[in-house]
Amino acid sequence: ALLGAQLVITLVMVSLIQKISPHFSFARWILCSTG
């Protein structure tokens, strides 16, 4: 359940960030992936 919720939140945030700035979204994704 937690994993599913985290995935949904991640997707939503990524979508919002992409609308604001694709470059920032890409950098943010790398930071989240490397954790």
CHARMM internal coordinates of N, CA and C (Angstrom, degrees):
IC EDIT
DIST 1 N 1 CA 1.4733
DIST 1 CA 1 C 1.5344
ANGL 1 N 1 CA 1 C 110.45
DIST 1 C 2 N 1.3291
ANGL 1 CA 1 C 2 N 115.04
DIHE 1 N 1 CA 1 C 2 N -44.80
DIST 2 N 2 CA 1.4661
ANGL 1 C 2 N 2 CA 119.33
DIHE 1 CA 1 C 2 N 2 CA -179.73
DIST 2 CA 2 C 1.5200
ANGL 2 N 2 CA 2 C 110.18
DIHE 1 C 2 N 2 CA 2 C -63.44
DIST 2 C 3 N 1.3347
ANGL 2 CA 2 C 3 N 116.06
DIHE 2 N 2 CA 2 C 3 N -41.77
DIST 3 N 3 CA 1.4597
ANGL 2 C 3 N 3 CA 119.99
DIHE 2 CA 2 C 3 N 3 CA -179.02
DIST 3 CA 3 C 1.5239
ANGL 3 N 3 CA 3 C 110.26
DIHE 2 C 3 N 3 CA 3 C -63.20
DIST 3 C 4 N 1.3301
ANGL 3 CA 3 C 4 N 116.47
DIHE 3 N 3 CA 3 C 4 N -42.21
DIST 4 N 4 CA 1.4610
ANGL 3 C 4 N 4 CA 120.57
DIHE 3 CA 3 C 4 N 4 CA 179.28
DIST 4 CA 4 C 1.5200
ANGL 4 N 4 CA 4 C 111.41
DIHE 3 C 4 N 4 CA 4 C -62.42
DIST 4 C 5 N 1.3420
ANGL 4 CA 4 C 5 N 116.26
DIHE 4 N 4 CA 4 C 5 N -44.83
DIST 5 N 5 CA 1.4601
ANGL 4 C 5 N 5 CA 121.20
DIHE 4 CA 4 C 5 N 5 CA -179.98
DIST 5 CA 5 C 1.5248
ANGL 5 N 5 CA 5 C 110.22
DIHE 4 C 5 N 5 CA 5 C -62.90
DIST 5 C 6 N 1.3377
ANGL 5 CA 5 C 6 N 115.85
DIHE 5 N 5 CA 5 C 6 N -42.59
DIST 6 N 6 CA 1.4644
ANGL 5 C 6 N 6 CA 120.32
DIHE 5 CA 5 C 6 N 6 CA -179.38
DIST 6 CA 6 C 1.5269
ANGL 6 N 6 CA 6 C 109.85
DIHE 5 C 6 N 6 CA 6 C -62.70
DIST 6 C 7 N 1.3402
ANGL 6 CA 6 C 7 N 115.97
DIHE 6 N 6 CA 6 C 7 N -39.86
DIST 7 N 7 CA 1.4583
ANGL 6 C 7 N 7 CA 120.45
DIHE 6 CA 6 C 7 N 7 CA -179.78
DIST 7 CA 7 C 1.5226
ANGL 7 N 7 CA 7 C 110.81
DIHE 6 C 7 N 7 CA 7 C -63.37
DIST 7 C 8 N 1.3349
ANGL 7 CA 7 C 8 N 116.27
DIHE 7 N 7 CA 7 C 8 N -44.47
DIST 8 N 8 CA 1.4667
ANGL 7 C 8 N 8 CA 121.10
DIHE 7 CA 7 C 8 N 8 CA 179.76
DIST 8 CA 8 C 1.5237
ANGL 8 N 8 CA 8 C 110.64
DIHE 7 C 8 N 8 CA 8 C -61.86
DIST 8 C 9 N 1.3374
ANGL 8 CA 8 C 9 N 116.41
DIHE 8 N 8 CA 8 C 9 N -46.86
DIST 9 N 9 CA 1.4670
ANGL 8 C 9 N 9 CA 121.05
DIHE 8 CA 8 C 9 N 9 CA 179.77
DIST 9 CA 9 C 1.5261
ANGL 9 N 9 CA 9 C 110.32
DIHE 8 C 9 N 9 CA 9 C -60.67
DIST 9 C 10 N 1.3409
ANGL 9 CA 9 C 10 N 116.10
DIHE 9 N 9 CA 9 C 10 N -42.41
DIST 10 N 10 CA 1.4647
ANGL 9 C 10 N 10 CA 120.65
DIHE 9 CA 9 C 10 N 10 CA -179.93
DIST 10 CA 10 C 1.5271
ANGL 10 N 10 CA 10 C 110.39
DIHE 9 C 10 N 10 CA 10 C -61.43
DIST 10 C 11 N 1.3253
ANGL 10 CA 10 C 11 N 116.15
DIHE 10 N 10 CA 10 C 11 N -46.70
DIST 11 N 11 CA 1.4651
ANGL 10 C 11 N 11 CA 120.55
DIHE 10 CA 10 C 11 N 11 CA -179.35
DIST 11 CA 11 C 1.5268
ANGL 11 N 11 CA 11 C 111.04
DIHE 10 C 11 N 11 CA 11 C -61.42
DIST 11 C 12 N 1.3280
ANGL 11 CA 11 C 12 N 116.58
DIHE 11 N 11 CA 11 C 12 N -42.34
DIST 12 N 12 CA 1.4687
ANGL 11 C 12 N 12 CA 120.92
DIHE 11 CA 11 C 12 N 12 CA -179.91
DIST 12 CA 12 C 1.5222
ANGL 12 N 12 CA 12 C 110.48
DIHE 11 C 12 N 12 CA 12 C -63.48
DIST 12 C 13 N 1.3278
ANGL 12 CA 12 C 13 N 116.21
DIHE 12 N 12 CA 12 C 13 N -46.82
DIST 13 N 13 CA 1.4677
ANGL 12 C 13 N 13 CA 120.34
DIHE 12 CA 12 C 13 N 13 CA -179.16
DIST 13 CA 13 C 1.5197
ANGL 13 N 13 CA 13 C 110.67
DIHE 12 C 13 N 13 CA 13 C -63.49
DIST 13 C 14 N 1.3319
ANGL 13 CA 13 C 14 N 116.38
DIHE 13 N 13 CA 13 C 14 N -42.55
DIST 14 N 14 CA 1.4651
ANGL 13 C 14 N 14 CA 120.70
DIHE 13 CA 13 C 14 N 14 CA 179.17
DIST 14 CA 14 C 1.5265
ANGL 14 N 14 CA 14 C 110.17
DIHE 13 C 14 N 14 CA 14 C -60.44
DIST 14 C 15 N 1.3184
ANGL 14 CA 14 C 15 N 116.48
DIHE 14 N 14 CA 14 C 15 N -43.42
DIST 15 N 15 CA 1.4675
ANGL 14 C 15 N 15 CA 121.04
DIHE 14 CA 14 C 15 N 15 CA 179.99
DIST 15 CA 15 C 1.5262
ANGL 15 N 15 CA 15 C 110.89
DIHE 14 C 15 N 15 CA 15 C -61.62
DIST 15 C 16 N 1.3316
ANGL 15 CA 15 C 16 N 116.45
DIHE 15 N 15 CA 15 C 16 N -45.28
DIST 16 N 16 CA 1.4653
ANGL 15 C 16 N 16 CA 120.98
DIHE 15 CA 15 C 16 N 16 CA -179.89
DIST 16 CA 16 C 1.5230
ANGL 16 N 16 CA 16 C 110.83
DIHE 15 C 16 N 16 CA 16 C -64.06
DIST 16 C 17 N 1.3329
ANGL 16 CA 16 C 17 N 116.20
DIHE 16 N 16 CA 16 C 17 N -44.47
DIST 17 N 17 CA 1.4655
ANGL 16 C 17 N 17 CA 120.66
DIHE 16 CA 16 C 17 N 17 CA -178.45
DIST 17 CA 17 C 1.5268
ANGL 17 N 17 CA 17 C 110.28
DIHE 16 C 17 N 17 CA 17 C -65.40
DIST 17 C 18 N 1.3445
ANGL 17 CA 17 C 18 N 116.90
DIHE 17 N 17 CA 17 C 18 N -38.99
DIST 18 N 18 CA 1.4616
ANGL 17 C 18 N 18 CA 120.26
DIHE 17 CA 17 C 18 N 18 CA 179.69
DIST 18 CA 18 C 1.5225
ANGL 18 N 18 CA 18 C 110.52
DIHE 17 C 18 N 18 CA 18 C -60.87
DIST 18 C 19 N 1.3330
ANGL 18 CA 18 C 19 N 116.68
DIHE 18 N 18 CA 18 C 19 N -37.38
DIST 19 N 19 CA 1.4611
ANGL 18 C 19 N 19 CA 120.94
DIHE 18 CA 18 C 19 N 19 CA 179.16
DIST 19 CA 19 C 1.5235
ANGL 19 N 19 CA 19 C 110.29
DIHE 18 C 19 N 19 CA 19 C -66.65
DIST 19 C 20 N 1.3458
ANGL 19 CA 19 C 20 N 116.51
DIHE 19 N 19 CA 19 C 20 N -32.09
DIST 20 N 20 CA 1.4608
ANGL 19 C 20 N 20 CA 121.17
DIHE 19 CA 19 C 20 N 20 CA -178.96
DIST 20 CA 20 C 1.5262
ANGL 20 N 20 CA 20 C 110.65
DIHE 19 C 20 N 20 CA 20 C -80.46
DIST 20 C 21 N 1.3344
ANGL 20 CA 20 C 21 N 115.88
DIHE 20 N 20 CA 20 C 21 N -52.14
DIST 21 N 21 CA 1.4605
ANGL 20 C 21 N 21 CA 119.92
DIHE 20 CA 20 C 21 N 21 CA -178.16
DIST 21 CA 21 C 1.5249
ANGL 21 N 21 CA 21 C 111.26
DIHE 20 C 21 N 21 CA 21 C -160.51
DIST 21 C 22 N 1.3363
ANGL 21 CA 21 C 22 N 117.73
DIHE 21 N 21 CA 21 C 22 N 110.40
DIST 22 N 22 CA 1.4639
ANGL 21 C 22 N 22 CA 122.36
DIHE 21 CA 21 C 22 N 22 CA 179.99
DIST 22 CA 22 C 1.5191
ANGL 22 N 22 CA 22 C 112.58
DIHE 21 C 22 N 22 CA 22 C -56.59
DIST 22 C 23 N 1.3365
ANGL 22 CA 22 C 23 N 117.30
DIHE 22 N 22 CA 22 C 23 N -38.69
DIST 23 N 23 CA 1.4597
ANGL 22 C 23 N 23 CA 120.74
DIHE 22 CA 22 C 23 N 23 CA -178.66
DIST 23 CA 23 C 1.5171
ANGL 23 N 23 CA 23 C 110.44
DIHE 22 C 23 N 23 CA 23 C -65.59
DIST 23 C 24 N 1.3291
ANGL 23 CA 23 C 24 N 116.39
DIHE 23 N 23 CA 23 C 24 N -43.84
DIST 24 N 24 CA 1.4586
ANGL 23 C 24 N 24 CA 121.25
DIHE 23 CA 23 C 24 N 24 CA 179.57
DIST 24 CA 24 C 1.5215
ANGL 24 N 24 CA 24 C 109.60
DIHE 23 C 24 N 24 CA 24 C -64.27
DIST 24 C 25 N 1.3474
ANGL 24 CA 24 C 25 N 115.61
DIHE 24 N 24 CA 24 C 25 N -37.42
DIST 25 N 25 CA 1.4613
ANGL 24 C 25 N 25 CA 121.03
DIHE 24 CA 24 C 25 N 25 CA -179.79
DIST 25 CA 25 C 1.5274
ANGL 25 N 25 CA 25 C 109.88
DIHE 24 C 25 N 25 CA 25 C -62.74
DIST 25 C 26 N 1.3298
ANGL 25 CA 25 C 26 N 115.81
DIHE 25 N 25 CA 25 C 26 N -44.43
DIST 26 N 26 CA 1.4626
ANGL 25 C 26 N 26 CA 120.87
DIHE 25 CA 25 C 26 N 26 CA -179.27
DIST 26 CA 26 C 1.5178
ANGL 26 N 26 CA 26 C 110.81
DIHE 25 C 26 N 26 CA 26 C -62.48
DIST 26 C 27 N 1.3360
ANGL 26 CA 26 C 27 N 116.39
DIHE 26 N 26 CA 26 C 27 N -44.37
DIST 27 N 27 CA 1.4634
ANGL 26 C 27 N 27 CA 121.32
DIHE 26 CA 26 C 27 N 27 CA 179.04
DIST 27 CA 27 C 1.5200
ANGL 27 N 27 CA 27 C 110.00
DIHE 26 C 27 N 27 CA 27 C -64.32
DIST 27 C 28 N 1.3171
ANGL 27 CA 27 C 28 N 116.49
DIHE 27 N 27 CA 27 C 28 N -41.91
DIST 28 N 28 CA 1.4610
ANGL 27 C 28 N 28 CA 121.99
DIHE 27 CA 27 C 28 N 28 CA -179.80
DIST 28 CA 28 C 1.5282
ANGL 28 N 28 CA 28 C 109.92
DIHE 27 C 28 N 28 CA 28 C -62.71
DIST 28 C 29 N 1.3277
ANGL 28 CA 28 C 29 N 116.28
DIHE 28 N 28 CA 28 C 29 N -41.51
DIST 29 N 29 CA 1.4651
ANGL 28 C 29 N 29 CA 121.38
DIHE 28 CA 28 C 29 N 29 CA -179.10
DIST 29 CA 29 C 1.5297
ANGL 29 N 29 CA 29 C 109.70
DIHE 28 C 29 N 29 CA 29 C -62.23
DIST 29 C 30 N 1.3534
ANGL 29 CA 29 C 30 N 117.16
DIHE 29 N 29 CA 29 C 30 N -42.49
DIST 30 N 30 CA 1.4680
ANGL 29 C 30 N 30 CA 121.55
DIHE 29 CA 29 C 30 N 30 CA 179.43
DIST 30 CA 30 C 1.5209
ANGL 30 N 30 CA 30 C 109.63
DIHE 29 C 30 N 30 CA 30 C -62.60
DIST 30 C 31 N 1.3376
ANGL 30 CA 30 C 31 N 117.02
DIHE 30 N 30 CA 30 C 31 N -44.68
DIST 31 N 31 CA 1.4666
ANGL 30 C 31 N 31 CA 120.85
DIHE 30 CA 30 C 31 N 31 CA -179.69
DIST 31 CA 31 C 1.5199
ANGL 31 N 31 CA 31 C 110.40
DIHE 30 C 31 N 31 CA 31 C -61.35
DIST 31 C 32 N 1.3300
ANGL 31 CA 31 C 32 N 117.06
DIHE 31 N 31 CA 31 C 32 N -42.32
DIST 32 N 32 CA 1.4674
ANGL 31 C 32 N 32 CA 121.44
DIHE 31 CA 31 C 32 N 32 CA -179.49
DIST 32 CA 32 C 1.5227
ANGL 32 N 32 CA 32 C 110.24
DIHE 31 C 32 N 32 CA 32 C -68.28
DIST 32 C 33 N 1.3241
ANGL 32 CA 32 C 33 N 117.24
DIHE 32 N 32 CA 32 C 33 N -37.98
DIST 33 N 33 CA 1.4630
ANGL 32 C 33 N 33 CA 121.06
DIHE 32 CA 32 C 33 N 33 CA -178.30
DIST 33 CA 33 C 1.5215
ANGL 33 N 33 CA 33 C 110.86
DIHE 32 C 33 N 33 CA 33 C -67.80
DIST 33 C 34 N 1.3341
ANGL 33 CA 33 C 34 N 116.84
DIHE 33 N 33 CA 33 C 34 N -43.00
DIST 34 N 34 CA 1.4613
ANGL 33 C 34 N 34 CA 120.88
DIHE 33 CA 33 C 34 N 34 CA -178.90
DIST 34 CA 34 C 1.5206
ANGL 34 N 34 CA 34 C 109.91
DIHE 33 C 34 N 34 CA 34 C -74.81
DIST 34 C 35 N 1.3317
ANGL 34 CA 34 C 35 N 116.20
DIHE 34 N 34 CA 34 C 35 N -26.80
DIST 35 N 35 CA 1.4556
ANGL 34 C 35 N 35 CA 122.90
DIHE 34 CA 34 C 35 N 35 CA 174.26
DIST 35 CA 35 C 1.4894
ANGL 35 N 35 CA 35 C 113.53
DIHE 34 C 35 N 35 CA 35 C 56.63
END
COOR INIT
IC SEED 1 N 1 CA 1 C
IC BUILD
